[in-house]
């Protein structure tokens, strides 16, 4: 069968083979697969089989893709075209490996490499097999060897003018530099890879992989400016290919991450649900876990803690680590001891700078809430150092917020103001309204501790309205409760009242420290503030003050 059209008053049939070739050139992947699939197999050249395989892969018909590449492999092998057959083998390996069938994929890699015996080390085809080797090293945690593979791929790609190899080499090297803590240098290579994509120098499958690798790399270091720009580019690329299935899950999850950063939580949930659906269609287990984890993060922010806990649990069942979000969920439920134990584990586990940067903001929140002031300050300081090295605005804001939290927990509100204001200003510039409002709440607490109640009320009012508009109910309730705390006498903070109440009940500094999860040094600082604000000079007088003001 084929397409039928009028020609000079008669009828002419376009063969399925011709229609398949045209549809492939137009990137109408489903149409191309269907026409190639109906054509007489004996008329398909190895190039046609490769086109059929590519089109089938891009509509998530992986079985048809494998069969088509096996046909190309057979034809090339029969013709004695060993290099071309090796390339077919690596594509078959790619499909198996990305489907989780790594043993079968490894077998095809071995077969392809055997076919390349005698070829120069810098042969173009060898670059594609180095890509498989790169992922093996990365999976084993061998960053140095993975980086070396990336350099070799780039050199081969540039020598032969191969856009796929050049882009992969740039991105792989860039991400390994980022993992090694050389973030600005790594981002420069990612930007360079983007040039090749924009110029159309990379194949459809290669383009999808490069887009997703770049965006994932930016998300890992909280570079939301690049992440947003490249997600928009990936979205346009996907929309130009309506039949496309692979990479659309990644596109949806990245859109969800961007929307979450912008405070568009309901829209983010829709994208993340779509991402999970697309990933399930491709049987990508770990990716399903990622989308479920991100969903849990949004639900936790919205205050649906039961649904969030379910999402975190499901993410874990798909092999995705549900931390540090789960620790913050436990903290929200009042399970401070569980959250602290988990945060301490994350703090103690060996990890590279990128992993540390992703964990530490939540760890500081837990430590500060649990009264572990010295640990909170030390962890915040580490995060500030990483943010300075990375040079990413959003991470710098997280670091400033963490430093502010730690200073507030240590009863040093003056030290909290500068980093908190810097975080607020950065988040405003990034369009991150929820995070900016979080900073405003902590700025208000610093103002209140310094006796500037009117400024504190102003900040809290703006924050509460923002949280209400975004649907962030837990944060709104916190801001509303703080707005109501205007009746504490003499500018006492809620934490100081807790300490004063325990003093009035006869508690010693060590006992108060144990009860409130504070250091004795911090308890002493709170007591000094209490004495100064209330004008008392002894614990006995402080207890009398507490009873007189109904605080005991």
N, C-alpha and C positions, 0 to 999 in steps of 0.2 A: 504494500500500500504506500501511498504518498499523498502529497497535496495536489489537487486538481485545479487548473486555472484555464481561462479562455486565452487562446493565442491565435490571432488572425482568423477569427470565426470558427476555429476548431477547438479541440480540447487537448491539453498537454498535461501529463502527469509528472510532477517533480518527485524523484525517488526519495525514499526515507533517508537514504544516505546523504543526499544533497541537503535535505531539510534538516537533518541532524547537524551537519557541518555549519549551516547558516545559523541555526538556533544556538549552537555552541559559541559562534563568533559574537552573537548578540547577548550572550550570558543568560539565555533563557534555559536554565539548567534542566528543569523537568521535561521541557519539550525536547531538548537535545537527547536526554536519556531515552525517552520514549521512541523517538525516531530511530536512533542508533539501534535500539533494542529490537525494532521491527525489521530492520534491514537484513538482507541476506548476509550471514556471518562471513561467507566466503568473499564478499566484496569489501570487507573492512580491512584497511591497512593497519599496521601497528600504530600509526598516528591516530587513526579513528578509534582504535581500541583504547588508547590513552585518553582521548577526548570523552569517550563513553564512561570510562572509569572516573575521570575527574567530575563529570556532570553527575554521575550517580553518587559519588561521595558528597558532593555539595547539596544534594537533596536528602542526605542521611540514609541512602540505600547502600550501605557498606558491603553487603554480600555481593551485589551486582558490581560494585567497584573492584572488589578483589578478583572476581571472575574475569572482568575485562582486562585488568592488568596481568592476570595469569595468561590470557590469550596473547597479549602483546609480548609477554615474556617467552611464550612458546614460539611465536613467529620469529622473534629476534634470535632465539637460541638456535632454531633450525637453520636460519640464514647465516649462522656463525658470527652474528653481531654481538660480541661478548659485552662490550661497554653498554650498549643500549639495553641488553637483557639485564645487566647489573642494575641499571636505573629502574627498570620495571620491578626488580626484586626489592629495591629500597622503598618504592611506593607501597608495595604489598606489606612490607615490614611496618611502614608508617601507619597504615590503617589498623593493623593488628595491635601495634603498640599503643596507639591512642584509644583503642577499644579495651585495653587492659589485658590483651592476649600476648604478654611480653615473651613467653617462651616460644610461641610460633613466630612472633616478630623477630626474635633473636636468631631463629633458624634462617629466616629469609635474609637477614643482614649477613650472616655467615656465608650463605650461598652467593650473594652479590659480591662480597669481598673476594671470594675465591675466583669469580669471573674477572676481577680486576687485577689479578696477579700478573706482574710484569708491566703494569701501567705505571707511569711516573708518580711519585709521591704527591706532586701538585696537580695531578690530573683533575679535570673539572668534576668528574663523577665522584672522586674520592671526597670532595667537599661535602656531598650529601650524606655519605656514610659517617663522616666526622660529626655531623649533626646528631646522629643516633648515639655516637660515643659521648658527645657532650651531655646528653640527657642521662646516660648511665653514670657518669661522674657526678652530675648534679644530684641524682637520686641517692648516691652514696655519701653525699655531703663533702665531696672532694672539690672544693671551690677552685683551688689552684689548677688542677688538671682540667676542669671544665673551662676555665678562662683560657688555658692554653689551646684547647680545641677551638674555642671561639676565634682566637687570633689566627689559627690555621685556616679556618673556614673563610674568614674575611680576606686573607691573602689570596686564597684560591679564587674567591668570587671576584676580587678586583683584577686579578690577572686575566681571567676569562670573560670579564664583563657580565657576569651572571648576577642579575638583580636579586634573586632569591638568596643566594649564598652571601652576597654583600650585606643585605639587610639583616640576615640571621647573624652573621658575624658581628655586626655592629651592636645589635640588641643583646646578644649573649655576652659579649665583652662588657657592655654597659651595665648589665644587671650583675655580673660578677664583681665589677668595681664597686657597685652600690652595696652588695653584700659584704664587701671587704671594708666598707666605711668610706670609700672614695666617691661620695655621692655626686658632687658637682661634675667630676670627670665622667662618671657613668651617665649622667643625664645628657651631657654633651653628645655622647655616642648615640643615645636614644633619639635625640633631636636629628642627628645626621641620618639615621635610618628612616626617619619620617619623610625625608626628602625623596628617597627612592620610592616610597609608597605613593606620595603625591604625584610623582612623575609617571606612574603606571609601569614601573620597571620590574614589579614583582608579580608572580603568578597569583591566581585567585586563592588557592589553598595557602600559599606562602603569605599573602597579604593578611588573611584572616589570622594566621598564627602570629604574625609580627604585631599587628594591631593589639591583640589580646595580651601578648607578652609585655609590650610597652606600657599599656594601661595598668596592668597588674603591678608592674614595677613601680609606677608612680603611686598607686594606691598603698603599697606597702610602706612607703615613706611619707605618706600624707601630703604628697605634692598635688593638691586638688586643682591647681590652675592647669597644669599639664593634663591631668586626668580628665578634667572637664572638656578641654579642647579636643583631646584625642578621642574621647567617647563620642563627642559630636561628629567627628570625622568618621569613626567606625559606624555610627548610626546611619550616616549618609551612604556609606559604602554598602551596608546591608540593605537599605531601602532601594538602592539601585538594582538589586538582584532579588526580586520578590520570591523566587523559589528557594532561596538560600535557607538552609537549616543549621549546619555547623556554624559556630561563631555567633549566632543570634542569641544563644543563651548567655554567652559572655557579654554581648552587647547589652542585654537586658540587666544582668547583674551589675554591670558598671554604671548603667543609667540609674539603677536603684541606689548604688553607693553615692553617686553625685546628688541625687534627690535627697537622700538622708542627710548629707552634709549641708544641704541648703534648707533643711527643716521641712521639706515637703514629704511628710511621713506617709500619708495615705497613698500618694502616688508612688512612693518608693516601694510600699508593700505590693502594689500591683505589678511593678516591674520585677520584683524578686520572685513573686509567684510565677510569672511568665518564665523567668530564668529557670526555675526548678522544673517547670513543665518541659522546657526545651532540653534541659540536661537529661531528664528522664528518657526522652525520646532517643537520645544518643547513648544511654546507659553509662553516663559519666558519673560514677559514684561520688568521688571526692568533690567534684564541682557541685553536685546536688547538695552536699554538706555545706559548702561555702554559701550557697544561696539561702539555705536554712539558717545558718549562723547569722547572716546579715539580717534576715527576717526577725530573728530573735532580738537583735540589737534594736530594731525599730519598735518592736512590740514592748520591749522593756522601757523604752523612752516614753511610749504612749501610756504606760501604766498597766498594760494587760500582762501581768506577771505570769499567770498560769499558762497562757498561750506562748509567752516568751520561753518559759522553762521547757515546754514541749518542743519548741523549735530547736533549742540548744541540745536537748536530748537526741532529737532526730539527726541533727548535724553530727553529733558524736557517733551515732550508729552508722553513718556513712563515712566514718574515718576522719572527720574534720574536728580538730581540737576546739571545744566550745568555750575556751578561756581566751581572754580574760572577762568576756561578757558575763559568763556564769557567776563569777565572783561578785560582779556589780549587782547581779540579780539577787544573790544571797544577801548582800549588804542592804538592798532595798527591802528585803523581807525581814530584816532585823537579825539575820543569822551572821552576826559579826565574826564570831569565832571561826565558822566555816570559811567565810570570805577571807579572813586573815591567814588561815592555814594555806589556802589555795594561792593567795597573793605571795606568800613567803616562798612557796614552792616555785612559782614562776620567777621570782627574784633570784633564787638559788640555782636554777637550772642553767647549764651552759647554753649560750645562744650568741649568735652574731649580732652586730650592731643594728641591723634592720629589725630582727626579731625583738631585740631589747626595746627599740624605739616604739614598737607596736604594743608591747606589754606594759611599759612603765607608767603611762598616764593613768591606767586603771589601778595599777599597784599603789601609786601614790594616793589615790582617792581612798582605797581601802585602809592603808596605813594611817592616814590622817584621821579617818573616821574612827579607827580603833584606838586612837591615842598614841600610836607609835611615832611620836614626833621626831625623834632623832633619825629613825629609819626613813621616815617620809622626807625629811630634808635632804638626806644623803641621796635618796633615790631621785628626788626632783633635781638635784644638782647634776646627777649623771645624765638625766634627760636633757637638761639645758646644754650640757656639753655636746651630746649627740645632735641636738637641733642646730647648734652653732656649726658643727662639722657638715651637716647635711645641707644647710642653706635653704630649707623649705619653709614657707610662711606658716602653713597650717601646723606643722610640727613645732615650730617656734612658739606658736600660740598655745599649743598643748603644754609645752614646757613651762611657759610663763604662768599658765593657770596652775600647773602642778606646784611650782615654786610658791605661788600665792597661797594655795591650800596648806602647804607645809608650814609657811610662816604663820598663818592664822591658827593652825593647830598648836603651834608653839607659843601662842599668845604674844606674837610680835606683829601687830596689825600694820605698823608703819612700814615694815619690810615687805608686806604683802602688796601694798598699793601699786608700786611701779610695775612689777611683772603682771599683775592682774589688769592694769590699764592697758599695757602693751598687748596682752592677749585679746582684750575686748576690741581694741582698735583694729588689730589684724583680722579678727573674725568678722568684724563689720565690713572691712574691705573685701573679704572673700565671699560675702553674702551668706555667711553661716549664722543666721539669726538665733537659732537655739543656743549655740555655743556662746555667742556674744551675750545672750541673756544669762547664761550660767555664770559668766565672768562678772556681770553686773551684780548678781546676788552676793558674790564673795566680796566685791568692792563695797557693797552696802554693809556687810558685816565688819569690814575693816573700819569704815566710817563710824559705825556704831561703837565699836570698841574704843575709838579715839574721841568719842563724845560728840560727834557731828551727826546728831539724830535726824535733822531735816534732810541732809544730803542722803543719808541712808534710806529714808522713806521714799525719796524721789527715785532712787535707783531701783528699789524693790517694786515700786508701782509700775515702772516701765517693764521690768522683767516679768512681773505677773501677767500683764497684758499680752506680752509677747508669747509667753508659754500658753496662755489661753487661746490665742489665735492659731498657734501651731498644734494644739491638741495634746501638748505634753503635760498631762495631768499631774504626775508626781512632782515635777518641778514647779508647777503652778501652785500646788498645795503648800509646798515648802515656802515659796515666796509669800503666799497669803498668810501663813502662820507667822512668818517673820515680821510682816507688816503689823500684825496684832501685838507684837512684843514691844509695845511702847510704854508699858506701865512698870518696867523694871526700874528701881530707884537708882539715882546717882550714876547712870550710865553703865551699870553692870551688864555684862554679857550673859547669855544663857549658860555658858560653860562656867563662868565665874560664880553664878548662882548655884550651880551643881556643887562646886567646890565648897562654897559657903555653907550650903545645907549639910554637907558631910562634916565640916568643922563644927557646926552647931550640935551635931549628934555625937561629938566627942572623937571623931576620927583623927588619927595621926597622919602626917604627910605620906608615909609608906602605905598606910591603909587606903587613903584617898587615891593614891597613884594606882594601886591594885584594882580598886573598884572601877575607876574611870579609864583604865588602860592607858595611863599617862606615866611619864617619867617623874621621879621625885623633883627633878629640876623644874619641870613644867608646872607642877603643883605649887612649888615655891614661888614661881613667877606669877601665877594666878593669885596667890595669897598677897603678894606685894601689891598687885594691881587693886585687889579688893581693899586693902588697908588704905591705899592712897585715895581711892574714889569715895570711900565711906568715912574717912577720917578717924578710923579706929587704930589702936596701937597694939592690940593683943588679941589672941584667939578668943579669950573670954568676952572681950568687948565685941568681937565679930559675931560670936554666938548670940549675944544680947541684941545686936543689930538685926540679925536674921529673924529672931523671934518677933521683934518689934515691927518688922516690915512683912510679917507673914511669909517668910521665905524658908522657914525651917519645917 
